[in-house]
Amino acid sequence: MLAYASILFLETGASVESSLSDIAMPLVPRTATLCDLLKMNYKVEHQSNDNGTSMLSHWHGIRDGYIGLLVYRLKWGGPLAVQQFCASGLPQLIINLLGDNSVVDSQDVVGLSPVGVFWTVSCLTHCLPGGSVTFRQILLQNDNVACIRDLVSDAHLKPLKYWEGPGGGKSGVKDIINAVIDFLAFPFVAVQNATSLPSTTASISSGHLLNVGSPGAKICSKDSDIMKAIRENMEKYTKILVEVGIPSIILCCADALELKDTQRPVAFLAKMTSQY
């Protein structure tokens, strides 16, 4: 599953379904199957055992492949795939995986490498359009937002910069910062697109940069349930961002980026400021 997910993510630059996605989707396990695999306890073994059976490399986590395929299913499976995922209550489990990087018990570990963490944040972002309940459960909880915040803290970014495997280095730092911003900017992007502001206005208010690749861009005024929840709770959400220290963290993490890559963090702060 890890190898399959890695191959599929070679298509991450595609903004529309490609011929590969048409072929690949039927071969991706069902959402329920992937969710069941995520819930299982695992003892991680990275080298070949006595019988010569190949184990996972040191560069990957035991749950990376499941998360990678889950992101692909949520991205290309349409609204039904998102609704099934949210109805299963898995978004909170995904957040719990991100928040627990220690050994769960003597035999089980979380099993997410840096690339797995990136895929996990992407998974959460793609499930946000799943309805008002999911929005409230994920983004209107201080602990959940703080968990995502920690992924762009110095404590996480500094070792990530020196990680030599997939998902590490300067590109890995940029990817996780952009993924976190996509997650946190979801309500702002949804409101921006639902109001159908002219493109010039969207650009001035930093909407254009945040729209790129965001599931929030697919939300429109017709999605009355989730748009009502977002509008009613925007003040509360912005207050949560301030309470958990998001503005200062985003400013600090921008120091880890090259100048040309700081546009999205700045755009997010501009959008947040305009709402506060």
Buried (B, 14 or more C-beta within 10 A) or exposed (E): BBEBBBEBBEBEEEEEEEEBBEEBBEEBBEBEEBBBBBEEEBEBEEEEEEEEEEEBEEBBBBBBBBBBBBBBBBBBBEEEBBBBBBEEEBBBEBBEBBBEEEEBEEEBBBBBBBBBBBBBBBBBBBBBBBBBBBBBBBBBBEEBBBBBBBBBEEEBBEEBEEBEBBBBBEEBBBBBBBBBBBBBBBBBBBBBBBBEBEEEEBBEBBBBBBBEBBBBBEBEEEBEEBBEBBBEBBEEBBEBBEEBBBBEBBEBBBEBBEEEBBBBBBBBBBBBEEBE
